[in-house]
Amino acid sequence: MIAKTPQAPYYAVIFTSVRTDNHEGYAEMAAKMIELAQQQDGFLGMESVRNEYGITVSYWQDLNAIQSWRNHVEHTVAKDKGRKEWYKSFKTRIARVEQDYGFVKGS
């Protein structure tokens, strides 16, 4: 589903990854992180796809909200486990969204 975001500006955290063959516990941890992120102040939404690469974009009100999420204890545990077990490589990018527009067929 496409995230419903507010009028720009806001921020996007783009997490791109390549997984290992180890899938044990990954889906459960990913679901827990989504649930936890949604509870954070400043969280605006998320979109995620996985094929050969995984791409997750989360949207945040400001840089302080992103920093708080980055330092959240449970998120830190998940990141450490990801480095050790689930990811061959990953890249995180933070961008300021200056424009936001779209289209919905039939509306």
Secondary structure, DSSP 8 states (H G I E B T S, - for coil): ------SS-EEEEEEEEEE-S--TTHHHHHHHHHHHHHTSTTEEEEEEEESSSEEEEEEESSHHHHHHHHH-HHHHHHHHHIIIIIEEEEEEEEEEE-------TT-
